[in-house]
């Protein structure tokens, strides 16, 4: 299973590096809250808005 992360997008740069707050890893066994996270743009496969 591919890791999934959820959070609030705070910023990004020209390389699509992402800065997220309130970050949480989403998996079937339960979520792990991480707080602030920087994600390298070359590892991002898909970005979508949150669903209600």
C-alpha positions as CSV (number, residue, x, y, z in Angstrom):
1,X,0.0,0.0,0.0
2,X,1.3,3.5,-0.9
3,X,1.6,5.9,2.0
4,X,-1.0,8.6,2.0
5,X,-0.7,11.9,3.8
6,X,-3.4,14.5,4.6
7,X,-2.8,18.0,5.8
8,X,-3.3,21.7,5.2
9,X,-1.1,23.1,2.4
10,X,0.8,26.2,3.6
11,X,3.1,26.7,0.6
12,X,5.0,25.3,-2.3
13,X,7.9,26.2,-4.6
14,X,8.8,25.9,-8.3
15,X,9.9,22.2,-7.7
16,X,6.5,21.4,-6.2
17,X,8.0,20.9,-2.8
18,X,5.1,21.1,-0.4
19,X,4.9,22.5,3.1
20,X,2.0,21.0,5.1
21,X,0.7,21.6,8.6
22,X,-1.6,19.4,10.7
23,X,-0.2,16.5,8.7
24,X,-1.5,13.0,9.3
25,X,-0.5,9.7,7.7
26,X,-3.6,7.9,6.5
27,X,-3.6,4.1,6.6
28,X,-6.1,1.2,7.4
29,X,-4.4,0.6,10.8
30,X,-5.0,4.2,12.0
31,X,-3.5,7.6,11.5
32,X,-0.3,9.0,12.8
33,X,-0.3,12.8,13.4
34,X,3.0,14.5,12.5
35,X,2.4,18.3,12.6
36,X,4.6,20.2,10.2
37,X,6.0,18.4,7.2
38,X,8.0,19.2,4.1
39,X,7.4,16.8,1.2
40,X,9.9,16.7,-1.8
41,X,8.1,17.5,-5.0
42,X,9.7,14.6,-6.9
43,X,7.9,12.1,-4.6
44,X,4.4,13.6,-5.1
45,X,2.2,11.5,-7.4
46,X,-1.2,13.0,-6.8
47,X,-2.8,16.0,-5.0
48,X,-6.5,16.3,-4.3
49,X,-8.7,18.6,-2.2
50,X,-10.1,17.2,1.0
51,X,-13.6,15.7,0.9
52,X,-16.2,16.5,3.5
